[in-house]
Every structure is written in C-alpha cells, then in structure tokens.
C-alpha cells in the first residue's frame, strides 16, 4: 500500500486501501505496510492457514457484496 502510494499513485487517485495477506506473523511487514497512512488501519481477521485461490476469491466477493 505504501509502495503504491509513494511510487505509482497519480494525482487523481484516492489513497490506497488494501488487503494484506501474510503466511506468518511479521510485525515489521505490518509496520512498513501501514506506516504513514492517513486513515486508521484495523486487523479484521487472522488466519493461520490461508485459503486456496478460489476460496479467497469467494471470500472477497462476499465482502464486496456488503458494500454494494
């Protein structure tokens, strides 16, 4: 998110929001990913085993429907 914000974002783009997927707990990665973002970032869910690609797509689609 920070990389995009600092290197790819155009003037007309909104501040990035995203989904961070980690196979392990890594505090340094979380600090780098979320540092200096203007909005508050909250942890929604920790999973010890990540879902496969198809299951992850279904989860994302279900969450998107909540905002439509």
N, CA, C and O atoms as a DFTB+ gen file, in Angstrom:
272 C
 N C O
     1  1       0.833      -1.175       0.000
     2  2       0.000       0.000       0.000
     3  2       0.879       1.239       0.000
     4  3       0.637       2.181      -0.755
     5  1       1.890       1.237       0.839
     6  2       2.777       2.395       0.855
     7  2       3.580       2.514      -0.432
     8  3       3.798       3.620      -0.926
     9  1       4.025       1.375      -0.983
    10  2       4.765       1.434      -2.242
    11  2       3.910       2.086      -3.322
    12  3       4.367       2.984      -4.028
    13  1       2.662       1.626      -3.447
    14  2       1.771       2.204      -4.444
    15  2       1.572       3.696      -4.179
    16  3       1.637       4.515      -5.095
    17  1       1.332       4.032      -2.925
    18  2       1.083       5.421      -2.552
    19  2       2.272       6.318      -2.902
    20  3       2.089       7.450      -3.351
    21  1       3.474       5.817      -2.698
    22  2       4.670       6.625      -2.919
    23  2       5.183       6.598      -4.362
    24  3       5.793       7.565      -4.817
    25  1       4.941       5.499      -5.084
    26  2       5.585       5.332      -6.381
    27  2       4.646       5.219      -7.582
    28  3       5.062       5.512      -8.703
    29  1       3.433       4.816      -7.387
    30  2       2.532       4.560      -8.511
    31  2       1.321       5.493      -8.548
    32  3       0.783       5.761      -9.622
    33  1       0.897       5.981      -7.407
    34  2      -0.332       6.761      -7.298
    35  2      -0.254       8.035      -8.142
    36  3       0.745       8.755      -8.125
    37  1      -1.326       8.288      -8.872
    38  2      -1.443       9.504      -9.672
    39  2      -2.192      10.560      -8.854
    40  3      -2.830      10.229      -7.855
    41  1      -2.120      11.796      -9.260
    42  2      -2.785      12.884      -8.539
    43  2      -4.291      12.667      -8.425
    44  3      -4.911      13.082      -7.446
    45  1      -4.866      12.027      -9.413
    46  2      -6.313      11.812      -9.413
    47  2      -6.742      10.562      -8.642
    48  3      -7.937      10.323      -8.470
    49  1      -5.778       9.765      -8.177
    50  2      -6.092       8.537      -7.436
    51  2      -6.422       8.845      -5.976
    52  3      -5.900       9.795      -5.391
    53  1      -7.292       8.028      -5.409
    54  2      -7.565       8.099      -3.976
    55  2      -6.453       7.402      -3.204
    56  3      -5.671       6.642      -3.776
    57  1      -6.389       7.661      -1.921
    58  2      -5.433       6.969      -1.069
    59  2      -5.729       5.476      -1.131
    60  3      -6.889       5.072      -1.045
    61  1      -4.697       4.656      -1.277
    62  2      -4.948       3.227      -1.438
    63  2      -5.499       2.568      -0.167
    64  3      -5.163       2.941       0.957
    65  1      -6.338       1.598      -0.396
    66  2      -6.765       0.697       0.667
    67  2      -6.444      -0.693       0.152
    68  3      -6.338      -0.894      -1.058
    69  1      -6.291      -1.632       1.027
    70  2      -5.918      -2.942       0.506
    71  2      -6.119      -4.062       1.483
    72  3      -6.569      -3.879       2.615
    73  1      -5.772      -5.211       1.008
    74  2      -5.853      -6.444       1.750
    75  2      -4.433      -6.970       1.887
    76  3      -3.738      -7.160       0.889
    77  1      -4.010      -7.201       3.098
    78  2      -2.671      -7.712       3.331
    79  2      -2.783      -9.179       3.698
    80  3      -3.427      -9.540       4.683
    81  1      -2.152     -10.014       2.897
    82  2      -2.144     -11.451       3.160
    83  2      -0.740     -11.854       3.594
    84  3       0.233     -11.607       2.881
    85  1      -0.645     -12.464       4.747
    86  2       0.644     -12.893       5.267
    87  2       0.554     -14.344       5.698
    88  3      -0.417     -14.746       6.340
    89  1       1.558     -15.126       5.349
    90  2       1.572     -16.529       5.756
    91  2       2.036     -16.673       7.196
    92  3       1.797     -17.703       7.825
    93  1       2.689     -15.661       7.716
    94  2       3.170     -15.705       9.087
    95  2       3.036     -14.357       9.741
    96  3       2.812     -13.352       9.065
    97  1       3.169     -14.322      11.047
    98  2       3.071     -13.064      11.778
    99  2       4.403     -12.335      11.642
   100  3       5.443     -12.852      12.049
   101  1       4.369     -11.131      11.068
   102  2       5.594     -10.374      10.823
   103  2       5.328      -8.909      11.133
   104  3       4.804      -8.170      10.299
   105  1       5.691      -8.505      12.326
   106  2       5.402      -7.148      12.788
   107  2       6.077      -6.094      11.920
   108  3       5.494      -5.035      11.685
   109  1       7.297      -6.357      11.433
   110  2       7.990      -5.382      10.586
   111  2       7.266      -5.167       9.274
   112  3       7.198      -4.041       8.782
   113  1       6.727      -6.224       8.700
   114  2       5.970      -6.086       7.456
   115  2       4.724      -5.240       7.676
   116  3       4.404      -4.381       6.854
   117  1       4.029      -5.472       8.764
   118  2       2.821      -4.701       9.073
   119  2       3.169      -3.235       9.277
   120  3       2.461      -2.363       8.773
   121  1       4.242      -2.942      10.004
   122  2       4.653      -1.549      10.226
   123  2       4.989      -0.862       8.915
   124  3       4.577       0.277       8.692
   125  1       5.739      -1.542       8.032
   126  2       6.100      -0.934       6.757
   127  2       4.872      -0.722       5.885
   128  3       4.729       0.318       5.242
   129  1       3.999      -1.698       5.866
   130  2       2.825      -1.640       5.003
   131  2       1.854      -0.553       5.417
   132  3       1.229       0.075       4.562
   133  1       1.717      -0.319       6.713
   134  2       0.691       0.602       7.199
   135  2       1.231       1.940       7.693
   136  3       0.443       2.816       8.047
   137  1       2.530       2.122       7.729
   138  2       3.106       3.361       8.256
   139  2       2.706       4.565       7.409
   140  3       2.663       4.488       6.181
   141  1       2.418       5.662       8.073
   142  2       2.125       6.945       7.432
   143  2       0.837       6.970       6.601
   144  3       0.640       7.891       5.808
   145  1      -0.020       5.999       6.765
   146  2      -1.307       6.062       6.081
   147  2      -2.211       7.000       6.866
   148  3      -2.184       7.018       8.096
   149  1      -3.009       7.778       6.149
   150  2      -3.816       8.793       6.819
   151  2      -4.996       8.211       7.564
   152  3      -5.422       8.773       8.573
   153  1      -5.534       7.102       7.095
   154  2      -6.674       6.509       7.786
   155  2      -6.184       5.460       8.770
   156  3      -5.074       4.940       8.648
   157  1      -7.023       5.161       9.737
   158  2      -6.677       4.116      10.679
   159  2      -6.814       2.765      10.001
   160  3      -7.698       2.558       9.169
   161  1      -5.936       1.858      10.363
   162  2      -5.959       0.521       9.789
   163  2      -6.253      -0.457      10.914
   164  3      -5.637      -0.399      11.978
   165  1      -7.189      -1.346      10.672
   166  2      -7.589      -2.311      11.680
   167  2      -7.393      -3.726      11.150
   168  3      -7.542      -3.980       9.955
   169  1      -7.063      -4.622      12.034
   170  2      -6.953      -6.023      11.670
   171  2      -8.337      -6.623      11.740
   172  3      -9.011      -6.545      12.768
   173  1      -8.753      -7.218      10.650
   174  2     -10.081      -7.810      10.604
   175  2     -10.054      -9.258      11.062
   176  3     -10.904      -9.682      11.844
   177  1      -9.084     -10.011      10.579
   178  2      -9.082     -11.431      10.881
   179  2      -7.688     -11.999      10.679
   180  3      -7.004     -11.664       9.712
   181  1      -7.278     -12.847      11.586
   182  2      -6.048     -13.607      11.402
   183  2      -6.414     -15.021      11.008
   184  3      -7.291     -15.628      11.623
   185  1      -5.762     -15.549      10.002
   186  2      -5.942     -16.944       9.614
   187  2      -4.585     -17.629       9.698
   188  3      -3.597     -17.119       9.169
   189  1      -4.532     -18.763      10.347
   190  2      -3.254     -19.475      10.432
   191  2      -2.955     -20.252       9.155
   192  3      -1.791     -20.510       8.848
   193  1      -3.983     -20.624       8.414
   194  2      -3.824     -21.275       7.115
   195  2      -4.591     -20.462       6.090
   196  3      -5.800     -20.264       6.217
   197  1      -3.883     -19.991       5.074
   198  2      -4.535     -19.180       4.060
   199  2      -5.399     -20.054       3.158
   200  3      -5.028     -21.189       2.857
   201  1      -6.550     -19.537       2.724
   202  2      -7.416     -20.300       1.819
   203  2      -6.771     -20.416       0.442
   204  3      -5.878     -19.640       0.100
   205  1      -7.229     -21.393      -0.350
   206  2      -6.715     -21.503      -1.720
   207  2      -7.273     -20.345      -2.548
   208  3      -8.120     -19.589      -2.074
   209  1      -6.797     -20.214      -3.773
   210  2      -7.153     -19.051      -4.599
   211  2      -8.658     -18.933      -4.836
   212  3      -9.212     -17.838      -4.741
   213  1      -9.320     -20.043      -5.142
   214  2     -10.765     -19.987      -5.399
   215  2     -11.547     -19.599      -4.155
   216  3     -12.483     -18.803      -4.231
   217  1     -11.170     -20.157      -3.010
   218  2     -11.849     -19.812      -1.763
   219  2     -11.619     -18.345      -1.412
   220  3     -12.524     -17.671      -0.919
   221  1     -10.414     -17.854      -1.664
   222  2     -10.115     -16.450      -1.389
   223  2     -10.958     -15.537      -2.273
   224  3     -11.445     -14.509      -1.804
   225  1     -11.137     -15.893      -3.535
   226  2     -11.980     -15.108      -4.433
   227  2     -13.415     -15.049      -3.906
   228  3     -14.054     -13.998      -3.944
   229  1     -13.912     -16.182      -3.415
   230  2     -15.269     -16.222      -2.875
   231  2     -15.395     -15.320      -1.642
   232  3     -16.388     -14.610      -1.484
   233  1     -14.392     -15.355      -0.783
   234  2     -14.406     -14.512       0.421
   235  2     -14.434     -13.042       0.023
   236  3     -15.207     -12.259       0.575
   237  1     -13.599     -12.672      -0.926
   238  2     -13.538     -11.272      -1.369
   239  2     -14.868     -10.852      -1.995
   240  3     -15.353      -9.751      -1.731
   241  1     -15.453     -11.703      -2.808
   242  2     -16.743     -11.387      -3.434
   243  2     -17.836     -11.216      -2.382
   244  3     -18.672     -10.319      -2.499
   245  1     -17.838     -12.060      -1.364
   246  2     -18.836     -11.951      -0.288
   247  2     -18.674     -10.629       0.461
   248  3     -19.662      -9.969       0.782
   249  1     -17.431     -10.245       0.739
   250  2     -17.189      -8.988       1.447
   251  2     -17.572      -7.798       0.587
   252  3     -18.098      -6.813       1.103
   253  1     -17.318      -7.866      -0.719
   254  2     -17.674      -6.764      -1.611
   255  2     -19.187      -6.564      -1.640
   256  3     -19.651      -5.425      -1.699
   257  1     -19.953      -7.629      -1.600
   258  2     -21.412      -7.525      -1.632
   259  2     -21.945      -6.748      -0.440
   260  3     -23.024      -6.163      -0.527
   261  1     -21.231      -6.727       0.654
   262  2     -21.662      -5.999       1.845
   263  2     -21.645      -4.489       1.607
   264  3     -22.335      -3.742       2.301
   265  1     -20.855      -4.038       0.621
   266  2     -20.714      -2.597       0.374
   267  2     -21.508      -2.124      -0.829
   268  3     -21.478      -0.940      -1.163
   269  1     -22.210      -3.022      -1.479
   270  2     -22.982      -2.638      -2.678
   271  2     -24.400      -2.276      -2.271
   272  3     -25.215      -1.925      -3.124
